[in-house]
Amino acid sequence: MRRDHVARTLRDDAERAGYLTPAYGDYCVVGAPGTCLSVLDAAPAGIPTLPADTYRDVDHAEVTTVLFVLIDGFGYDGWCRVVDDDRRRTDLLERFERHGTVTPLTAAFPSETAAALPSLHGGRYPVEHGLLGWWQHVAGVGRVQTLPYLTETGDPVRAVAPEAPPAPKALYGVESLYGRMPSDLRTVLFRPAAFDDPEPGGYAAGADTYVGYRSVDDLAGAVRTELEREGRQYLFAYLPQIDALSHEVGPRADPTTSRLESILTSLHRELRRVDPARAGETLVVVTADHGHLDTDGHVDLSGNDVVRSALAETADGTRIPPVGSPRQLQFHLRDGRVEDVRRVLERRVDCLTFTRSEYGTRGLFGPAEPTPAFERSAPDLVCVPRTESVWFGGDDPDEVGMHGGLSPAEMLVPFAVANLRALQ
């Protein structure tokens, strides 16, 4: 069953047309790992979960293994579009709709992988883990890319600035879920081999096994091998391919959709080969961290004297450039200059802006107490464009598809749940 009415309700409840804020504590993807682990009676205390109707047909007593498949950038709109297109081969997704439950959830804010992965591996909101987007400022280094940890010129931060703290200390603070799980639950993380870190630290630390794959066929075969092991397991598979293509050619482009078909076909082929007895004990979940928006226009603020003069300065007098991403630009500003910059933004861009007190009151980054890791990066002003991209300095963004903002296309993601035997 595909629950489109939940998406309609979430859109109808939005404060302003064209924007959708996170449904924290309810239909929000941050609760997905906690829900899956609760099915295994293995959820660490205090982590978010989803409403029971998102997995109402699951027989907890029968489930010994959960396969959690995260398709980066595969929004709910994309799910609906490909399943409803008779020209596309989406057998796996169609079986989820016939034999399981597919519920739209919101992403966290910002709707970016850099903010989502600490939430999905740590069971914490952005206001707790403090990783607030693709770009953040690190004292003594400047604007850095957070995933992976690189300078603006693409060099590893620690190679350029050996004295800089490692990413877990500089960018976020969260304890991985995997070190907090029962000892009899085996945990396996599947990631592209190109990530070249055989044992990740920080938010992904502590899993029993890390599997690096070189192709989706390689991944599918490795997943099948792990699924046929006896015992209780939590398997987390991360696929970045759809996000990368959506950036390059757009989420609706034929190459993106064709690649999705190929991924689904490979996964389904190996899932069908799993022993029926083990399949009957396995719950399969497919979800995403965010969707994508085909942006409409770009605004470069680097030439604006009001904005430039309002930027906060480091101890050596260097101005701190805006961070975040072009779909959720974050400003660190001098005292008394927030309203000056806000006026410029609302004059130049069709956008929402949030001061520190406003986003705190709204719980934009999560319904929890801010941690020191969050306070270290918390901006004075956030700009969220409706359909445009906005940046400051450097080259104009050349991506077709973007994310990070609050549009429904970026914010809605699928949460598909079904027993593996029913999917075969």
MIDOKE-213348 format. One record per residue (C-alpha): residue in one letter; y, z, x. Coordinates in steps of 0.05 Angstrom, whole numbers, padded with zeros to 5 digits, always signed. Layout:
N
aYZX...
This chain:
424
m+00000+00000+00000r+00069-00019+00026r+00121+00030+00000d+00184-00013-00004h+00213+00036-00054v+00222+00087+00002a+00265+00036+00040r+00307+00024-00022t+00317+00099-00032l+00338+00109+00040r+00388+00051+00034d+00414+00076-00033d+00425+00146-00004a+00467+00118+00053e+00539+00143+00054r+00567+00074+00070a+00540+00004+00058g+00512-00028+00120y+00496+00038+00155l+00435+00082+00152t+00434+00151+00185p+00369+00184+00207a+00327+00219+00155y+00312+00277+00202g+00262+00328+00175d+00238+00276+00125y+00222+00202+00134c+00241+00197+00208v+00196+00171+00264v+00208+00233+00307g+00157+00267+00261a+00103+00214+00273p+00068+00246+00333g+00068+00315+00301t+00037+00286+00238c-00018+00250+00278l-00033+00312+00318s-00034+00355+00256v-00091+00311+00230l-00129+00332+00292d-00107+00405+00284a-00073+00398+00351a+00002+00397+00336p+00042+00445+00380a+00081+00496+00340g+00150+00477+00318i+00149+00401+00326p+00172+00356+00269t+00122+00324+00221l+00127+00273+00165p+00120+00283+00089a+00047+00287+00068d+00053+00224+00025t+00058+00181+00089y-00016+00196+00103r-00042+00220+00036d-00108+00182+00039v-00129+00211+00106d-00191+00256+00106h-00174+00306+00161a-00246+00331+00165e-00271+00262+00186v-00219+00245+00239t-00236+00260+00311t-00191+00207+00344v-00121+00180+00331l-00098+00114+00361f-00021+00112+00360v+00005+00042+00373l+00080+00037+00387i+00106-00035+00383d+00175-00030+00414g+00229-00064+00371f+00183-00081+00312g+00226-00060+00253y+00206-00052+00181d+00244-00116+00163g+00202-00152+00214w+00137-00124+00186c+00155-00147+00115r+00180-00215+00139v+00116-00234+00176v+00067-00206+00125d+00102-00243+00068d+00103-00309+00106d+00040-00347+00086r+00045-00389+00149r+00032-00329+00194r-00034-00297+00214t-00025-00223+00204d-00094-00200+00183l-00087-00132+00215l-00021-00116+00180e-00048-00142+00114r-00109-00096+00120f-00062-00037+00131e-00027-00055+00066r-00092-00063+00027h-00132-00005+00055g-00080+00043+00082t-00008+00066+00073v+00054+00032+00102t+00117+00074+00096p+00186+00057+00123l+00216+00111+00167t+00284+00115+00200a+00292+00115+00275a+00328+00172+00310f+00399+00161+00333p+00412+00124+00376s+00361+00072+00355e+00341+00059+00427t+00276+00065+00466a+00310+00109+00518a+00325+00161+00465a+00260+00150+00425l+00208+00158+00480p+00227+00230+00498s+00224+00246+00423l+00156+00213+00414h+00125+00243+00477g+00160+00310+00471g+00166+00323+00397r+00241+00338+00402y+00305+00308+00374p+00358+00275+00419v+00402+00335+00409e+00347+00375+00444h+00323+00328+00499g+00392+00299+00515l+00375+00227+00531l+00427+00191+00490g+00420+00118+00506w+00408+00062+00555w+00468+00079+00599q+00490+00149+00618h+00537+00178+00670v+00509+00216+00730a+00559+00255+00773g+00565+00225+00842v+00529+00161+00822g+00568+00133+00762r+00540+00094+00703v+00464+00090+00709q+00410+00056+00669t+00363+00109+00642l+00299+00070+00631p+00282+00058+00687y+00329+00101+00729l+00374+00048+00762t+00446+00039+00783e+00491-00014+00750t+00471-00063+00805g+00397-00053+00790d+00379-00010+00850p+00336+00054+00843v+00385+00112+00838r+00348+00155+00889a+00347+00097+00939v+00423+00089+00935a+00440+00162+00927p+00384+00206+00956e+00422+00268+00938a+00423+00250+00864p+00376+00291+00820p+00312+00258+00794a+00314+00229+00724p+00283+00290+00689k+00338+00335+00717a+00396+00286+00713l+00384+00254+00644y+00343+00298+00598g+00306+00363+00588v+00241+00363+00548e+00170+00388+00557s+00117+00336+00545l+00070+00346+00485y+00009+00332+00528g+00012+00398+00566r+00016+00436+00501m-00047+00407+00467p-00115+00441+00460s-00159+00433+00521d-00214+00399+00481l-00169+00342+00460r-00169+00284+00509t-00102+00247+00515v-00095+00176+00542l-00030+00136+00551f-00032+00060+00556r+00029+00028+00589p+00043-00038+00624a+00020-00038+00696a+00089-00063+00715f+00116+00007+00702d+00081+00022+00769d+00078+00097+00758p+00005+00118+00753e+00022+00189+00733p+00090+00192+00698g+00131+00255+00703g+00182+00284+00655y+00171+00272+00581a+00106+00233+00591a+00074+00282+00640g+00008+00318+00630a-00037+00267+00595d-00109+00267+00618t-00111+00193+00634y-00059+00138+00645v-00082+00066+00636g-00039+00009+00663y-00052-00059+00631r-00032-00128+00655s-00039-00166+00589v-00047-00150+00516d-00120-00174+00520d-00129-00124+00577l-00098-00069+00534a-00140-00085+00474g-00204-00082+00515a-00184-00016+00547v-00167+00014+00479r-00236-00006+00453t-00270+00026+00513e-00233+00092+00501l-00245+00091+00426e-00320+00089+00437r-00321+00153+00477e-00348+00214+00441g-00303+00273+00427r-00233+00286+00403q-00179+00240+00429y-00105+00222+00421l-00091+00152+00447f-00019+00128+00454a-00009+00053+00468y+00060+00026+00484l+00076-00048+00476p+00146-00072+00498q+00135-00147+00489i+00167-00156+00420d+00229-00118+00440a+00238-00161+00502l+00232-00226+00464s+00277-00202+00408h+00331-00189+00459e+00321-00257+00491v+00314-00304+00431g+00324-00259+00370p+00278-00219+00324r+00270-00277+00274a+00258-00332+00325d+00191-00368+00325p+00172-00347+00396t+00180-00274+00376t+00138-00281+00314s+00085-00322+00349r+00080-00269+00403l+00071-00216+00350e+00015-00257+00318s-00019-00261+00386i-00013-00187+00398l-00041-00169+00330t-00098-00218+00337s-00118-00189+00405l-00116-00118+00380h-00154-00133+00316r-00208-00171+00352e-00225-00111+00396l-00217-00060+00340r-00268-00098+00299r-00318-00089+00355v-00315-00014+00357d-00379+00020+00335p-00376+00031+00259a-00393+00105+00266r-00337+00118+00315a-00290+00073+00274g-00303+00118+00214e-00277+00178+00254t-00215+00141+00279l-00145+00139+00248v-00102+00080+00270v-00026+00085+00267v+00023+00028+00280t+00097+00044+00285a+00160+00028+00325d+00219+00062+00358h+00272+00017+00326g+00284-00051+00297h+00332-00106+00318l+00397-00137+00293d+00423-00207+00307t+00493-00185+00327d+00555-00221+00303g+00609-00226+00357h+00627-00184+00418v+00688-00141+00434d+00705-00124+00507l+00751-00064+00513s+00758-00065+00589g+00828-00096+00585n+00855-00045+00536d+00905+00000+00571v+00901+00055+00518v+00826+00061+00526r+00828+00057+00601s+00882+00109+00610a+00845+00157+00562l+00779+00158+00601a+00761+00224+00632e+00758+00229+00708t+00708+00257+00757a+00727+00307+00811d+00745+00250+00859g+00790+00216+00807t+00742+00161+00786r+00746+00145+00712i+00681+00154+00673p+00666+00088+00638p+00639+00087+00568v+00563+00094+00565g+00508+00089+00512s+00501+00015+00494p+00540-00041+00460r+00514-00018+00392q+00534+00055+00402l+00588+00062+00453q+00601+00133+00478f+00667+00156+00508h+00682+00215+00553l+00757+00225+00545r+00815+00265+00572d+00839+00323+00531g+00881+00303+00471r+00863+00229+00474v+00807+00223+00423e+00851+00200+00365d+00887+00149+00409v+00821+00115+00426r+00795+00122+00355r+00856+00084+00329v+00843+00027+00378l+00770+00023+00359e+00781+00023+00284r+00836-00030+00292r+00794-00076+00337v+00723-00066+00310d+00690-00059+00242c+00657+00006+00259l+00644+00080+00245t+00671+00130+00295f+00648+00202+00304t+00684+00257+00343r+00643+00311+00375s+00653+00359+00317e+00638+00305+00266y+00572+00282+00296g+00553+00355+00306t+00567+00373+00234r+00529+00311+00209g+00470+00325+00255l+00473+00253+00280f+00431+00268+00341g+00384+00315+00305p+00380+00378+00262a+00373+00429+00318e+00416+00470+00365p+00445+00430+00423t+00411+00444+00489p+00444+00446+00558a+00414+00377+00572f+00449+00350+00510e+00515+00385+00526r+00515+00354+00595s+00517+00284+00565a+00550+00296+00498p+00607+00246+00487d+00676+00262+00459l+00675+00200+00414v+00620+00152+00390c+00634+00082+00364v+00580+00049+00320p+00597-00023+00302r+00573-00052+00236t+00548-00119+00263e+00584-00132+00329s+00571-00109+00400v+00624-00070+00439w+00626-00058+00513f+00673-00039+00570g+00671-00076+00637g+00618-00118+00670d+00589-00182+00641d+00587-00193+00566p+00519-00176+00536d+00477-00239+00532e+00423-00212+00486v+00411-00246+00419g+00378-00186+00386m+00407-00116+00397h+00395-00045+00374g+00422+00024+00382g+00466+00026+00320l+00458+00048+00248s+00446-00017+00211p+00383-00016+00167a+00354-00073+00209e+00358-00027+00271m+00341+00038+00236l+00281+00023+00192v+00212+00021+00224p+00141+00018+00195f+00092+00076+00196a+00025+00045+00180v-00037+00089+00173a-00109+00071+00159n-00180+00089+00178l-00206+00041+00231r-00270+00026+00192a-00226+00000+00134l-00188-00045+00183q-00251-00077+00210
